[in-house]
Amino acid sequence: MTTGLDDAIVEKRLTMLATREFLLIMGLGLIVAGLTAYVIVWMLVAVHLRDHNPPMRQQIGNVLVAPRALLWYLRAGYRAAHDASLNALALPGSVGVWAIVAGGASCAISQLLAIIGGTR
């Protein structure tokens, strides 16, 4: 009689483990893809801002991973320049930063499931 109950418990733990692993791998993939997009686009946007909008360049700073720069992409601060070329250049960077945020959230949920589900 207890084997049916034990099988259900094992099945539930395996499902929790598979969900946790999926969220972790998906999160890491989103982080890597987002970082790649962000790094490539950052260089293009920095040059564009240097040439066409120096005050905005000073506003976001000179460091690639500065919190001001990341928040600028999250808020889509590039739209304030009303520059169609800058919008086209910076949009993939904004998507990349949002992918980093989503990937971090996915990894955090995976760890939370590990703690709750006992699969750690």
Jmol script that loads the backbone (N, CA, C; Angstrom):
load data "model"
ATOM      1  N   MET A   1       0.802  -1.197   0.000  1.00  0.00           N
ATOM      2  CA  MET A   1       0.000   0.000   0.000  1.00  0.00           C
ATOM      3  C   MET A   1       0.851   1.270   0.000  1.00  0.00           C
ATOM      4  N   THR A   2       1.958   1.227   0.685  1.00  0.00           N
ATOM      5  CA  THR A   2       2.781   2.436   0.759  1.00  0.00           C
ATOM      6  C   THR A   2       3.570   2.677  -0.511  1.00  0.00           C
ATOM      7  N   THR A   3       3.693   1.688  -1.382  1.00  0.00           N
ATOM      8  CA  THR A   3       4.458   1.899  -2.610  1.00  0.00           C
ATOM      9  C   THR A   3       3.779   2.896  -3.533  1.00  0.00           C
ATOM     10  N   GLY A   4       2.460   2.924  -3.570  1.00  0.00           N
ATOM     11  CA  GLY A   4       1.745   3.911  -4.374  1.00  0.00           C
ATOM     12  C   GLY A   4       1.998   5.320  -3.885  1.00  0.00           C
ATOM     13  N   LEU A   5       2.009   5.490  -2.573  1.00  0.00           N
ATOM     14  CA  LEU A   5       2.281   6.790  -1.977  1.00  0.00           C
ATOM     15  C   LEU A   5       3.740   7.185  -2.210  1.00  0.00           C
ATOM     16  N   ASP A   6       4.637   6.216  -2.060  1.00  0.00           N
ATOM     17  CA  ASP A   6       6.058   6.491  -2.304  1.00  0.00           C
ATOM     18  C   ASP A   6       6.307   6.859  -3.754  1.00  0.00           C
ATOM     19  N   ASP A   7       5.633   6.189  -4.680  1.00  0.00           N
ATOM     20  CA  ASP A   7       5.785   6.509  -6.097  1.00  0.00           C
ATOM     21  C   ASP A   7       5.295   7.924  -6.395  1.00  0.00           C
ATOM     22  N   ALA A   8       4.211   8.328  -5.757  1.00  0.00           N
ATOM     23  CA  ALA A   8       3.680   9.678  -5.969  1.00  0.00           C
ATOM     24  C   ALA A   8       4.661  10.721  -5.444  1.00  0.00           C
ATOM     25  N   ILE A   9       5.276  10.455  -4.312  1.00  0.00           N
ATOM     26  CA  ILE A   9       6.255  11.377  -3.739  1.00  0.00           C
ATOM     27  C   ILE A   9       7.481  11.481  -4.639  1.00  0.00           C
ATOM     28  N   VAL A  10       7.944  10.348  -5.129  1.00  0.00           N
ATOM     29  CA  VAL A  10       9.107  10.334  -6.021  1.00  0.00           C
ATOM     30  C   VAL A  10       8.788  11.082  -7.313  1.00  0.00           C
ATOM     31  N   GLU A  11       7.595  10.862  -7.852  1.00  0.00           N
ATOM     32  CA  GLU A  11       7.197  11.544  -9.083  1.00  0.00           C
ATOM     33  C   GLU A  11       7.119  13.063  -8.867  1.00  0.00           C
ATOM     34  N   LYS A  12       6.585  13.468  -7.722  1.00  0.00           N
ATOM     35  CA  LYS A  12       6.491  14.892  -7.416  1.00  0.00           C
ATOM     36  C   LYS A  12       7.885  15.507  -7.288  1.00  0.00           C
ATOM     37  N   ARG A  13       8.812  14.814  -6.643  1.00  0.00           N
ATOM     38  CA  ARG A  13      10.176  15.337  -6.492  1.00  0.00           C
ATOM     39  C   ARG A  13      10.893  15.413  -7.842  1.00  0.00           C
ATOM     40  N   LEU A  14      10.667  14.419  -8.691  1.00  0.00           N
ATOM     41  CA  LEU A  14      11.299  14.447 -10.010  1.00  0.00           C
ATOM     42  C   LEU A  14      10.744  15.585 -10.857  1.00  0.00           C
ATOM     43  N   THR A  15       9.450  15.834 -10.756  1.00  0.00           N
ATOM     44  CA  THR A  15       8.841  16.952 -11.479  1.00  0.00           C
ATOM     45  C   THR A  15       9.399  18.274 -10.979  1.00  0.00           C
ATOM     46  N   MET A  16       9.540  18.397  -9.661  1.00  0.00           N
ATOM     47  CA  MET A  16      10.094  19.617  -9.071  1.00  0.00           C
ATOM     48  C   MET A  16      11.549  19.801  -9.509  1.00  0.00           C
ATOM     49  N   LEU A  17      12.300  18.729  -9.541  1.00  0.00           N
ATOM     50  CA  LEU A  17      13.694  18.799  -9.964  1.00  0.00           C
ATOM     51  C   LEU A  17      13.804  19.195 -11.434  1.00  0.00           C
ATOM     52  N   ALA A  18      12.954  18.616 -12.280  1.00  0.00           N
ATOM     53  CA  ALA A  18      12.984  18.956 -13.703  1.00  0.00           C
ATOM     54  C   ALA A  18      12.601  20.418 -13.920  1.00  0.00           C
ATOM     55  N   THR A  19      11.603  20.884 -13.191  1.00  0.00           N
ATOM     56  CA  THR A  19      11.190  22.289 -13.304  1.00  0.00           C
ATOM     57  C   THR A  19      12.315  23.204 -12.858  1.00  0.00           C
ATOM     58  N   ARG A  20      12.940  22.858 -11.748  1.00  0.00           N
ATOM     59  CA  ARG A  20      14.043  23.664 -11.218  1.00  0.00           C
ATOM     60  C   ARG A  20      15.198  23.729 -12.214  1.00  0.00           C
ATOM     61  N   GLU A  21      15.573  22.585 -12.770  1.00  0.00           N
ATOM     62  CA  GLU A  21      16.682  22.558 -13.724  1.00  0.00           C
ATOM     63  C   GLU A  21      16.338  23.342 -14.992  1.00  0.00           C
ATOM     64  N   PHE A  22      15.102  23.219 -15.460  1.00  0.00           N
ATOM     65  CA  PHE A  22      14.690  23.976 -16.638  1.00  0.00           C
ATOM     66  C   PHE A  22      14.799  25.475 -16.387  1.00  0.00           C
ATOM     67  N   LEU A  23      14.270  25.938 -15.247  1.00  0.00           N
ATOM     68  CA  LEU A  23      14.331  27.367 -14.928  1.00  0.00           C
ATOM     69  C   LEU A  23      15.768  27.853 -14.795  1.00  0.00           C
ATOM     70  N   LEU A  24      16.633  27.028 -14.209  1.00  0.00           N
ATOM     71  CA  LEU A  24      18.028  27.411 -14.051  1.00  0.00           C
ATOM     72  C   LEU A  24      18.730  27.520 -15.406  1.00  0.00           C
ATOM     73  N   ILE A  25      18.555  26.526 -16.258  1.00  0.00           N
ATOM     74  CA  ILE A  25      19.209  26.551 -17.576  1.00  0.00           C
ATOM     75  C   ILE A  25      18.642  27.678 -18.442  1.00  0.00           C
ATOM     76  N   MET A  26      17.324  27.876 -18.393  1.00  0.00           N
ATOM     77  CA  MET A  26      16.718  28.968 -19.151  1.00  0.00           C
ATOM     78  C   MET A  26      17.231  30.315 -18.645  1.00  0.00           C
ATOM     79  N   GLY A  27      17.313  30.466 -17.333  1.00  0.00           N
ATOM     80  CA  GLY A  27      17.800  31.711 -16.753  1.00  0.00           C
ATOM     81  C   GLY A  27      19.231  32.006 -17.139  1.00  0.00           C
ATOM     82  N   LEU A  28      20.078  30.995 -17.083  1.00  0.00           N
ATOM     83  CA  LEU A  28      21.478  31.192 -17.475  1.00  0.00           C
ATOM     84  C   LEU A  28      21.590  31.540 -18.955  1.00  0.00           C
ATOM     85  N   GLY A  29      20.766  30.912 -19.781  1.00  0.00           N
ATOM     86  CA  GLY A  29      20.763  31.236 -21.204  1.00  0.00           C
ATOM     87  C   GLY A  29      20.321  32.670 -21.470  1.00  0.00           C
ATOM     88  N   LEU A  30      19.300  33.110 -20.750  1.00  0.00           N
ATOM     89  CA  LEU A  30      18.842  34.495 -20.904  1.00  0.00           C
ATOM     90  C   LEU A  30      19.919  35.484 -20.463  1.00  0.00           C
ATOM     91  N   ILE A  31      20.596  35.167 -19.375  1.00  0.00           N
ATOM     92  CA  ILE A  31      21.654  36.059 -18.888  1.00  0.00           C
ATOM     93  C   ILE A  31      22.779  36.164 -19.906  1.00  0.00           C
ATOM     94  N   VAL A  32      23.210  35.035 -20.452  1.00  0.00           N
ATOM     95  CA  VAL A  32      24.302  35.048 -21.436  1.00  0.00           C
ATOM     96  C   VAL A  32      23.886  35.788 -22.700  1.00  0.00           C
ATOM     97  N   ALA A  33      22.685  35.509 -23.197  1.00  0.00           N
ATOM     98  CA  ALA A  33      22.205  36.199 -24.410  1.00  0.00           C
ATOM     99  C   ALA A  33      22.048  37.697 -24.160  1.00  0.00           C
ATOM    100  N   GLY A  34      21.505  38.059 -23.006  1.00  0.00           N
ATOM    101  CA  GLY A  34      21.333  39.465 -22.680  1.00  0.00           C
ATOM    102  C   GLY A  34      22.655  40.199 -22.544  1.00  0.00           C
ATOM    103  N   LEU A  35      23.614  39.564 -21.879  1.00  0.00           N
ATOM    104  CA  LEU A  35      24.935  40.190 -21.745  1.00  0.00           C
ATOM    105  C   LEU A  35      25.611  40.372 -23.095  1.00  0.00           C
ATOM    106  N   THR A  36      25.473  39.383 -23.956  1.00  0.00           N
ATOM    107  CA  THR A  36      26.070  39.491 -25.283  1.00  0.00           C
ATOM    108  C   THR A  36      25.470  40.661 -26.053  1.00  0.00           C
ATOM    109  N   ALA A  37      24.153  40.750 -26.059  1.00  0.00           N
ATOM    110  CA  ALA A  37      23.491  41.857 -26.764  1.00  0.00           C
ATOM    111  C   ALA A  37      23.879  43.191 -26.153  1.00  0.00           C
ATOM    112  N   TYR A  38      23.901  43.253 -24.837  1.00  0.00           N
ATOM    113  CA  TYR A  38      24.205  44.507 -24.155  1.00  0.00           C
ATOM    114  C   TYR A  38      25.621  44.984 -24.450  1.00  0.00           C
ATOM    115  N   VAL A  39      26.583  44.088 -24.396  1.00  0.00           N
ATOM    116  CA  VAL A  39      27.981  44.477 -24.629  1.00  0.00           C
ATOM    117  C   VAL A  39      28.188  44.949 -26.061  1.00  0.00           C
ATOM    118  N   ILE A  40      27.622  44.243 -27.022  1.00  0.00           N
ATOM    119  CA  ILE A  40      27.789  44.638 -28.422  1.00  0.00           C
ATOM    120  C   ILE A  40      27.121  45.987 -28.682  1.00  0.00           C
ATOM    121  N   VAL A  41      25.892  46.146 -28.195  1.00  0.00           N
ATOM    122  CA  VAL A  41      25.143  47.377 -28.454  1.00  0.00           C
ATOM    123  C   VAL A  41      25.734  48.556 -27.685  1.00  0.00           C
ATOM    124  N   TRP A  42      26.261  48.305 -26.501  1.00  0.00           N
ATOM    125  CA  TRP A  42      26.822  49.397 -25.693  1.00  0.00           C
ATOM    126  C   TRP A  42      27.886  50.165 -26.473  1.00  0.00           C
ATOM    127  N   MET A  43      28.756  49.439 -27.138  1.00  0.00           N
ATOM    128  CA  MET A  43      29.836  50.095 -27.889  1.00  0.00           C
ATOM    129  C   MET A  43      29.266  50.969 -29.008  1.00  0.00           C
ATOM    130  N   LEU A  44      28.289  50.470 -29.719  1.00  0.00           N
ATOM    131  CA  LEU A  44      27.687  51.245 -30.810  1.00  0.00           C
ATOM    132  C   LEU A  44      26.961  52.480 -30.297  1.00  0.00           C
ATOM    133  N   VAL A  45      26.214  52.316 -29.206  1.00  0.00           N
ATOM    134  CA  VAL A  45      25.470  53.435 -28.635  1.00  0.00           C
ATOM    135  C   VAL A  45      26.424  54.472 -28.054  1.00  0.00           C
ATOM    136  N   ALA A  46      27.490  54.021 -27.411  1.00  0.00           N
ATOM    137  CA  ALA A  46      28.457  54.960 -26.827  1.00  0.00           C
ATOM    138  C   ALA A  46      29.094  55.837 -27.904  1.00  0.00           C
ATOM    139  N   VAL A  47      29.438  55.250 -29.028  1.00  0.00           N
ATOM    140  CA  VAL A  47      30.029  56.025 -30.123  1.00  0.00           C
ATOM    141  C   VAL A  47      28.989  56.981 -30.708  1.00  0.00           C
ATOM    142  N   HIS A  48      27.764  56.505 -30.886  1.00  0.00           N
ATOM    143  CA  HIS A  48      26.710  57.366 -31.424  1.00  0.00           C
ATOM    144  C   HIS A  48      26.452  58.556 -30.496  1.00  0.00           C
ATOM    145  N   LEU A  49      26.383  58.292 -29.201  1.00  0.00           N
ATOM    146  CA  LEU A  49      26.145  59.379 -28.256  1.00  0.00           C
ATOM    147  C   LEU A  49      27.327  60.347 -28.215  1.00  0.00           C
ATOM    148  N   ARG A  50      28.531  59.818 -28.299  1.00  0.00           N
ATOM    149  CA  ARG A  50      29.716  60.688 -28.307  1.00  0.00           C
ATOM    150  C   ARG A  50      29.673  61.643 -29.488  1.00  0.00           C
ATOM    151  N   ASP A  51      29.242  61.139 -30.633  1.00  0.00           N
ATOM    152  CA  ASP A  51      29.238  61.954 -31.845  1.00  0.00           C
ATOM    153  C   ASP A  51      28.017  62.863 -31.960  1.00  0.00           C
ATOM    154  N   HIS A  52      26.869  62.418 -31.471  1.00  0.00           N
ATOM    155  CA  HIS A  52      25.628  63.149 -31.736  1.00  0.00           C
ATOM    156  C   HIS A  52      24.965  63.768 -30.506  1.00  0.00           C
ATOM    157  N   ASN A  53      25.253  63.250 -29.318  1.00  0.00           N
ATOM    158  CA  ASN A  53      24.567  63.754 -28.128  1.00  0.00           C
ATOM    159  C   ASN A  53      25.482  63.642 -26.897  1.00  0.00           C
ATOM    160  N   PRO A  54      26.544  64.454 -26.820  1.00  0.00           N
ATOM    161  CA  PRO A  54      27.496  64.350 -25.705  1.00  0.00           C
ATOM    162  C   PRO A  54      26.883  64.543 -24.312  1.00  0.00           C
ATOM    163  N   PRO A  55      25.891  65.430 -24.112  1.00  0.00           N
ATOM    164  CA  PRO A  55      25.331  65.545 -22.754  1.00  0.00           C
ATOM    165  C   PRO A  55      24.693  64.245 -22.251  1.00  0.00           C
ATOM    166  N   MET A  56      24.027  63.524 -23.154  1.00  0.00           N
ATOM    167  CA  MET A  56      23.423  62.261 -22.744  1.00  0.00           C
ATOM    168  C   MET A  56      24.502  61.223 -22.456  1.00  0.00           C
ATOM    169  N   ARG A  57      25.592  61.279 -23.180  1.00  0.00           N
ATOM    170  CA  ARG A  57      26.725  60.371 -22.944  1.00  0.00           C
ATOM    171  C   ARG A  57      27.280  60.592 -21.546  1.00  0.00           C
ATOM    172  N   GLN A  58      27.403  61.833 -21.128  1.00  0.00           N
ATOM    173  CA  GLN A  58      27.879  62.129 -19.775  1.00  0.00           C
ATOM    174  C   GLN A  58      26.868  61.665 -18.728  1.00  0.00           C
ATOM    175  N   GLN A  59      25.600  61.713 -19.065  1.00  0.00           N
ATOM    176  CA  GLN A  59      24.539  61.323 -18.141  1.00  0.00           C
ATOM    177  C   GLN A  59      24.612  59.836 -17.793  1.00  0.00           C
ATOM    178  N   ILE A  60      24.937  58.987 -18.767  1.00  0.00           N
ATOM    179  CA  ILE A  60      24.946  57.543 -18.494  1.00  0.00           C
ATOM    180  C   ILE A  60      26.297  57.042 -18.018  1.00  0.00           C
ATOM    181  N   GLY A  61      27.334  57.847 -18.121  1.00  0.00           N
ATOM    182  CA  GLY A  61      28.639  57.435 -17.625  1.00  0.00           C
ATOM    183  C   GLY A  61      29.491  56.758 -18.680  1.00  0.00           C
ATOM    184  N   ASN A  62      30.709  56.430 -18.277  1.00  0.00           N
ATOM    185  CA  ASN A  62      31.676  55.850 -19.206  1.00  0.00           C
ATOM    186  C   ASN A  62      31.914  54.361 -18.996  1.00  0.00           C
ATOM    187  N   VAL A  63      31.323  53.790 -17.968  1.00  0.00           N
ATOM    188  CA  VAL A  63      31.581  52.398 -17.636  1.00  0.00           C
ATOM    189  C   VAL A  63      30.462  51.514 -18.191  1.00  0.00           C
ATOM    190  N   LEU A  64      30.852  50.410 -18.769  1.00  0.00           N
ATOM    191  CA  LEU A  64      29.913  49.495 -19.424  1.00  0.00           C
ATOM    192  C   LEU A  64      28.823  48.987 -18.484  1.00  0.00           C
ATOM    193  N   VAL A  65      29.185  48.601 -17.284  1.00  0.00           N
ATOM    194  CA  VAL A  65      28.214  48.008 -16.355  1.00  0.00           C
ATOM    195  C   VAL A  65      27.832  48.958 -15.228  1.00  0.00           C
ATOM    196  N   ALA A  66      27.928  50.248 -15.485  1.00  0.00           N
ATOM    197  CA  ALA A  66      27.527  51.226 -14.477  1.00  0.00           C
ATOM    198  C   ALA A  66      26.028  51.111 -14.228  1.00  0.00           C
ATOM    199  N   PRO A  67      25.612  51.204 -12.970  1.00  0.00           N
ATOM    200  CA  PRO A  67      24.164  51.129 -12.693  1.00  0.00           C
ATOM    201  C   PRO A  67      23.359  52.178 -13.452  1.00  0.00           C
ATOM    202  N   ARG A  68      23.944  53.368 -13.654  1.00  0.00           N
ATOM    203  CA  ARG A  68      23.231  54.402 -14.410  1.00  0.00           C
ATOM    204  C   ARG A  68      22.961  53.950 -15.839  1.00  0.00           C
ATOM    205  N   ALA A  69      23.945  53.290 -16.446  1.00  0.00           N
ATOM    206  CA  ALA A  69      23.768  52.830 -17.823  1.00  0.00           C
ATOM    207  C   ALA A  69      22.714  51.728 -17.909  1.00  0.00           C
ATOM    208  N   LEU A  70      22.758  50.787 -16.973  1.00  0.00           N
ATOM    209  CA  LEU A  70      21.757  49.714 -16.980  1.00  0.00           C
ATOM    210  C   LEU A  70      20.350  50.267 -16.767  1.00  0.00           C
ATOM    211  N   LEU A  71      20.215  51.201 -15.845  1.00  0.00           N
ATOM    212  CA  LEU A  71      18.899  51.810 -15.614  1.00  0.00           C
ATOM    213  C   LEU A  71      18.455  52.631 -16.810  1.00  0.00           C
ATOM    214  N   TRP A  72      19.399  53.254 -17.496  1.00  0.00           N
ATOM    215  CA  TRP A  72      19.079  54.030 -18.697  1.00  0.00           C
ATOM    216  C   TRP A  72      18.456  53.120 -19.760  1.00  0.00           C
ATOM    217  N   TYR A  73      19.026  51.923 -19.905  1.00  0.00           N
ATOM    218  CA  TYR A  73      18.464  50.954 -20.859  1.00  0.00           C
ATOM    219  C   TYR A  73      17.122  50.413 -20.364  1.00  0.00           C
ATOM    220  N   LEU A  74      17.001  50.110 -19.070  1.00  0.00           N
ATOM    221  CA  LEU A  74      15.737  49.593 -18.540  1.00  0.00           C
ATOM    222  C   LEU A  74      14.593  50.591 -18.710  1.00  0.00           C
ATOM    223  N   ARG A  75      14.887  51.858 -18.505  1.00  0.00           N
ATOM    224  CA  ARG A  75      13.875  52.902 -18.630  1.00  0.00           C
ATOM    225  C   ARG A  75      13.683  53.363 -20.069  1.00  0.00           C
ATOM    226  N   ALA A  76      14.498  52.858 -20.976  1.00  0.00           N
ATOM    227  CA  ALA A  76      14.497  53.308 -22.373  1.00  0.00           C
ATOM    228  C   ALA A  76      14.773  54.808 -22.432  1.00  0.00           C
ATOM    229  N   GLY A  77      15.789  55.247 -21.683  1.00  0.00           N
ATOM    230  CA  GLY A  77      16.152  56.656 -21.617  1.00  0.00           C
ATOM    231  C   GLY A  77      16.630  57.232 -22.931  1.00  0.00           C
ATOM    232  N   TYR A  78      16.996  56.382 -23.855  1.00  0.00           N
ATOM    233  CA  TYR A  78      17.460  56.841 -25.163  1.00  0.00           C
ATOM    234  C   TYR A  78      16.343  57.522 -25.953  1.00  0.00           C
ATOM    235  N   ARG A  79      15.105  57.259 -25.608  1.00  0.00           N
ATOM    236  CA  ARG A  79      13.980  57.871 -26.325  1.00  0.00           C
ATOM    237  C   ARG A  79      13.895  59.372 -26.077  1.00  0.00           C
ATOM    238  N   ALA A  80      14.479  59.838 -24.976  1.00  0.00           N
ATOM    239  CA  ALA A  80      14.428  61.271 -24.657  1.00  0.00           C
ATOM    240  C   ALA A  80      15.205  62.106 -25.669  1.00  0.00           C
ATOM    241  N   ALA A  81      16.131  61.489 -26.397  1.00  0.00           N
ATOM    242  CA  ALA A  81      16.933  62.216 -27.381  1.00  0.00           C
ATOM    243  C   ALA A  81      16.147  62.500 -28.663  1.00  0.00           C
ATOM    244  N   HIS A  82      15.047  61.792 -28.876  1.00  0.00           N
ATOM    245  CA  HIS A  82      14.240  61.948 -30.098  1.00  0.00           C
ATOM    246  C   HIS A  82      15.094  61.760 -31.350  1.00  0.00           C
ATOM    247  N   ASP A  83      15.922  60.712 -31.319  1.00  0.00           N
ATOM    248  CA  ASP A  83      16.830  60.398 -32.413  1.00  0.00           C
ATOM    249  C   ASP A  83      16.482  58.990 -32.905  1.00  0.00           C
ATOM    250  N   ALA A  84      15.966  58.903 -34.122  1.00  0.00           N
ATOM    251  CA  ALA A  84      15.542  57.607 -34.661  1.00  0.00           C
ATOM    252  C   ALA A  84      16.706  56.629 -34.777  1.00  0.00           C
ATOM    253  N   SER A  85      17.874  57.117 -35.128  1.00  0.00           N
ATOM    254  CA  SER A  85      19.041  56.240 -35.247  1.00  0.00           C
ATOM    255  C   SER A  85      19.441  55.678 -33.883  1.00  0.00           C
ATOM    256  N   LEU A  86      19.397  56.518 -32.870  1.00  0.00           N
ATOM    257  CA  LEU A  86      19.726  56.058 -31.518  1.00  0.00           C
ATOM    258  C   LEU A  86      18.690  55.053 -31.026  1.00  0.00           C
ATOM    259  N   ASN A  87      17.428  55.298 -31.323  1.00  0.00           N
ATOM    260  CA  ASN A  87      16.384  54.341 -30.941  1.00  0.00           C
ATOM    261  C   ASN A  87      16.648  52.973 -31.568  1.00  0.00           C
ATOM    262  N   ALA A  88      17.006  52.960 -32.840  1.00  0.00           N
ATOM    263  CA  ALA A  88      17.271  51.699 -33.535  1.00  0.00           C
ATOM    264  C   ALA A  88      18.511  51.001 -32.976  1.00  0.00           C
ATOM    265  N   LEU A  89      19.516  51.769 -32.583  1.00  0.00           N
ATOM    266  CA  LEU A  89      20.727  51.175 -32.027  1.00  0.00           C
ATOM    267  C   LEU A  89      20.519  50.660 -30.609  1.00  0.00           C
ATOM    268  N   ALA A  90      19.788  51.407 -29.799  1.00  0.00           N
ATOM    269  CA  ALA A  90      19.697  51.099 -28.378  1.00  0.00           C
ATOM    270  C   ALA A  90      18.615  50.070 -28.033  1.00  0.00           C
ATOM    271  N   LEU A  91      17.641  49.874 -28.893  1.00  0.00           N
ATOM    272  CA  LEU A  91      16.565  48.926 -28.587  1.00  0.00           C
ATOM    273  C   LEU A  91      17.083  47.513 -28.303  1.00  0.00           C
ATOM    274  N   PRO A  92      17.999  46.941 -29.098  1.00  0.00           N
ATOM    275  CA  PRO A  92      18.511  45.608 -28.757  1.00  0.00           C
ATOM    276  C   PRO A  92      19.233  45.577 -27.402  1.00  0.00           C
ATOM    277  N   GLY A  93      19.879  46.675 -27.041  1.00  0.00           N
ATOM    278  CA  GLY A  93      20.518  46.732 -25.728  1.00  0.00           C
ATOM    279  C   GLY A  93      19.491  46.725 -24.613  1.00  0.00           C
ATOM    280  N   SER A  94      18.391  47.411 -24.833  1.00  0.00           N
ATOM    281  CA  SER A  94      17.319  47.428 -23.845  1.00  0.00           C
ATOM    282  C   SER A  94      16.710  46.028 -23.701  1.00  0.00           C
ATOM    283  N   VAL A  95      16.500  45.367 -24.803  1.00  0.00           N
ATOM    284  CA  VAL A  95      15.993  43.996 -24.763  1.00  0.00           C
ATOM    285  C   VAL A  95      16.997  43.090 -24.041  1.00  0.00           C
ATOM    286  N   GLY A  96      18.281  43.316 -24.288  1.00  0.00           N
ATOM    287  CA  GLY A  96      19.322  42.533 -23.623  1.00  0.00           C
ATOM    288  C   GLY A  96      19.324  42.729 -22.116  1.00  0.00           C
ATOM    289  N   VAL A  97      19.162  43.965 -21.676  1.00  0.00           N
ATOM    290  CA  VAL A  97      19.136  44.221 -20.231  1.00  0.00           C
ATOM    291  C   VAL A  97      17.898  43.595 -19.603  1.00  0.00           C
ATOM    292  N   TRP A  98      16.771  43.659 -20.290  1.00  0.00           N
ATOM    293  CA  TRP A  98      15.570  43.011 -19.767  1.00  0.00           C
ATOM    294  C   TRP A  98      15.739  41.489 -19.739  1.00  0.00           C
ATOM    295  N   ALA A  99      16.478  40.930 -20.705  1.00  0.00           N
ATOM    296  CA  ALA A  99      16.761  39.495 -20.692  1.00  0.00           C
ATOM    297  C   ALA A  99      17.630  39.125 -19.491  1.00  0.00           C
ATOM    298  N   ILE A 100      18.578  39.992 -19.149  1.00  0.00           N
ATOM    299  CA  ILE A 100      19.410  39.757 -17.958  1.00  0.00           C
ATOM    300  C   ILE A 100      18.534  39.745 -16.708  1.00  0.00           C
ATOM    301  N   VAL A 101      17.625  40.685 -16.610  1.00  0.00           N
ATOM    302  CA  VAL A 101      16.727  40.754 -15.450  1.00  0.00           C
ATOM    303  C   VAL A 101      15.842  39.503 -15.387  1.00  0.00           C
ATOM    304  N   ALA A 102      15.269  39.109 -16.528  1.00  0.00           N
ATOM    305  CA  ALA A 102      14.410  37.923 -16.562  1.00  0.00           C
ATOM    306  C   ALA A 102      15.203  36.664 -16.228  1.00  0.00           C
ATOM    307  N   GLY A 103      16.431  36.576 -16.720  1.00  0.00           N
ATOM    308  CA  GLY A 103      17.275  35.423 -16.413  1.00  0.00           C
ATOM    309  C   GLY A 103      17.627  35.353 -14.942  1.00  0.00           C
ATOM    310  N   GLY A 104      17.925  36.493 -14.352  1.00  0.00           N
ATOM    311  CA  GLY A 104      18.208  36.515 -12.917  1.00  0.00           C
ATOM    312  C   GLY A 104      16.992  36.094 -12.099  1.00  0.00           C
ATOM    313  N   ALA A 105      15.820  36.558 -12.517  1.00  0.00           N
ATOM    314  CA  ALA A 105      14.582  36.167 -11.828  1.00  0.00           C
ATOM    315  C   ALA A 105      14.321  34.671 -11.971  1.00  0.00           C
ATOM    316  N   SER A 106      14.586  34.134 -13.151  1.00  0.00           N
ATOM    317  CA  SER A 106      14.392  32.707 -13.380  1.00  0.00           C
ATOM    318  C   SER A 106      15.332  31.876 -12.508  1.00  0.00           C
ATOM    319  N   CYS A 107      16.578  32.297 -12.396  1.00  0.00           N
ATOM    320  CA  CYS A 107      17.535  31.589 -11.533  1.00  0.00           C
ATOM    321  C   CYS A 107      17.131  31.688 -10.068  1.00  0.00           C
ATOM    322  N   ALA A 108      16.622  32.844  -9.660  1.00  0.00           N
ATOM    323  CA  ALA A 108      16.177  33.015  -8.278  1.00  0.00           C
ATOM    324  C   ALA A 108      14.975  32.114  -7.980  1.00  0.00           C
ATOM    325  N   ILE A 109      14.044  32.015  -8.917  1.00  0.00           N
ATOM    326  CA  ILE A 109      12.894  31.130  -8.732  1.00  0.00           C
ATOM    327  C   ILE A 109      13.349  29.679  -8.657  1.00  0.00           C
ATOM    328  N   SER A 110      14.347  29.328  -9.463  1.00  0.00           N
ATOM    329  CA  SER A 110      14.897  27.976  -9.419  1.00  0.00           C
ATOM    330  C   SER A 110      15.476  27.664  -8.041  1.00  0.00           C
ATOM    331  N   GLN A 111      16.199  28.607  -7.468  1.00  0.00           N
ATOM    332  CA  GLN A 111      16.762  28.388  -6.139  1.00  0.00           C
ATOM    333  C   GLN A 111      15.666  28.317  -5.077  1.00  0.00           C
ATOM    334  N   LEU A 112      14.633  29.139  -5.238  1.00  0.00           N
ATOM    335  CA  LEU A 112      13.504  29.095  -4.308  1.00  0.00           C
ATOM    336  C   LEU A 112      12.812  27.742  -4.373  1.00  0.00           C
ATOM    337  N   LEU A 113      12.639  27.204  -5.569  1.00  0.00           N
ATOM    338  CA  LEU A 113      12.039  25.869  -5.709  1.00  0.00           C
ATOM    339  C   LEU A 113      12.927  24.804  -5.079  1.00  0.00           C
ATOM    340  N   ALA A 114      14.234  24.983  -5.146  1.00  0.00           N
ATOM    341  CA  ALA A 114      15.153  24.034  -4.539  1.00  0.00           C
ATOM    342  C   ALA A 114      14.986  24.015  -3.019  1.00  0.00           C
ATOM    343  N   ILE A 115      14.802  25.207  -2.462  1.00  0.00           N
ATOM    344  CA  ILE A 115      14.634  25.295  -1.008  1.00  0.00           C
ATOM    345  C   ILE A 115      13.276  24.735  -0.588  1.00  0.00           C
ATOM    346  N   ILE A 116      12.236  25.109  -1.316  1.00  0.00           N
ATOM    347  CA  ILE A 116      10.877  24.667  -0.970  1.00  0.00           C
ATOM    348  C   ILE A 116      10.708  23.166  -1.221  1.00  0.00           C
ATOM    349  N   GLY A 117      11.208  22.709  -2.375  1.00  0.00           N
ATOM    350  CA  GLY A 117      10.998  21.323  -2.758  1.00  0.00           C
ATOM    351  C   GLY A 117      11.975  20.338  -2.161  1.00  0.00           C
ATOM    352  N   GLY A 118      12.989  20.815  -1.502  1.00  0.00           N
ATOM    353  CA  GLY A 118      13.960  19.919  -0.889  1.00  0.00           C
ATOM    354  C   GLY A 118      14.853  19.207  -1.882  1.00  0.00           C
ATOM    355  N   THR A 119      15.050  19.766  -3.059  1.00  0.00           N
ATOM    356  CA  THR A 119      15.892  19.102  -4.057  1.00  0.00           C
ATOM    357  C   THR A 119      17.279  19.706  -4.102  1.00  0.00           C
ATOM    358  N   ARG A 120      17.617  20.454  -3.116  1.00  0.00           N
ATOM    359  CA  ARG A 120      18.918  21.127  -3.077  1.00  0.00           C
ATOM    360  C   ARG A 120      20.023  20.184  -2.723  1.00  0.00           C
TER     361      ARG A 120
END
end "model"
wireframe off; spacefill off
backbone 0.3
color backbone group
